[in-house]
Amino acid sequence: MSKATLTRYFDAFNRKDTEAMLDCLSEDVAHYVNEGEVRMGRENFRAFCAHMARCYDEKLTELVIFEAEDGNRGAAEFMVNGTYLETDEGLPPARSQTYRLPAGSFFSLADGKITRVVTYYNLADWIKQVS
């Protein structure tokens, strides 16, 4: 079950369909942002997505989804291919730089919905690529 939910989530990401991504999440989803604070709930996830869409244009490729035997956890490994569109606070100035870096996400699921999202990428590598 988790693999189908995660596949829908990532397909929605690549289509830039925030509403379809939100439909994959539980109301009280815990979103562990890379090197950031935990954001609780769907509305905070929506705000995060709006911010990301303003600052970054990203497409995920080389996606591999893993599923735990009980279907309650999953993970994904992928390449982030992006363009830095608008300067994000505390980061280098945006000048439409492109970047490509490996990343991964870890998930918990219940009742067919994602209850926890943890995303990791190497921020130092990203900064080096856009500086």
MOTARA-V527320 format. One record per pair of residues at least 6 apart in sequence whose C-alpha atoms are under 8 Angstrom apart, sorted by the first residue. I is the first residue (numbers start at 0). J is the second residue. Records with the same first field share a line. If there is no record, write none. Layout:
BEGIN
I = J, J
END
This chain:
BEGIN
0 = 70, 111
1 = 66, 70, 71, 72, 73, 108, 111
2 = 64, 65, 66, 70, 73
4 = 23, 111, 112, 113
5 = 23, 64, 73
6 = 64
7 = 19, 20, 23
8 = 19, 20, 23
9 = 20, 59
11 = 17, 19, 20
12 = 20, 58
13 = 57, 58, 59
17 = 45, 48
21 = 41, 44, 45
23 = 111, 112, 113
24 = 41, 112, 113, 114
25 = 40, 41, 112, 113, 114
26 = 40, 41
27 = 39, 40, 41, 114
28 = 39, 40, 41, 113, 114, 115, 116
29 = 37, 38, 39, 40, 114, 115, 116
30 = 37, 38, 39, 40, 44, 115, 116, 117
31 = 37, 38, 115, 116, 117, 118
32 = 38, 117, 118, 119
33 = 117, 118, 119, 120
38 = 44
53 = 84, 85
54 = 83, 84, 85, 86, 87
55 = 81, 82, 83, 84, 85
56 = 81, 82, 83, 84
57 = 79, 80, 81, 82
58 = 79, 80, 81
59 = 77, 78, 79, 80
60 = 77, 78, 79, 80
61 = 76, 77, 78
62 = 75, 76, 77, 78
63 = 75, 76, 77
64 = 73, 74, 75, 76
65 = 73, 74, 75
66 = 72, 73, 74
67 = 73
70 = 108
71 = 107, 108, 109
72 = 105, 106, 107, 108
73 = 105, 106, 107, 108
74 = 103, 104, 105, 106
75 = 103, 104, 105
76 = 101, 102, 103, 104
77 = 101, 102, 103
78 = 99, 100, 101, 102
79 = 98, 99, 100, 101, 102
80 = 97, 98, 99, 100
81 = 97, 98, 99
82 = 95, 96, 97, 98
83 = 93, 94, 95, 96, 97, 98, 129
84 = 93, 94, 95, 96
85 = 92, 93, 94, 95
86 = 92, 93
87 = 93
90 = 126
91 = 126, 129, 130
92 = 130
93 = 129
96 = 129
97 = 128, 129
98 = 125, 128, 129
99 = 125
100 = 120, 121, 124, 125
101 = 120, 121
102 = 118, 119, 120, 121
103 = 118, 119, 120
104 = 116, 117, 118, 119
105 = 115, 116, 117, 118
106 = 113, 114, 115, 116, 117
107 = 113, 114, 115, 116
108 = 114, 115
END
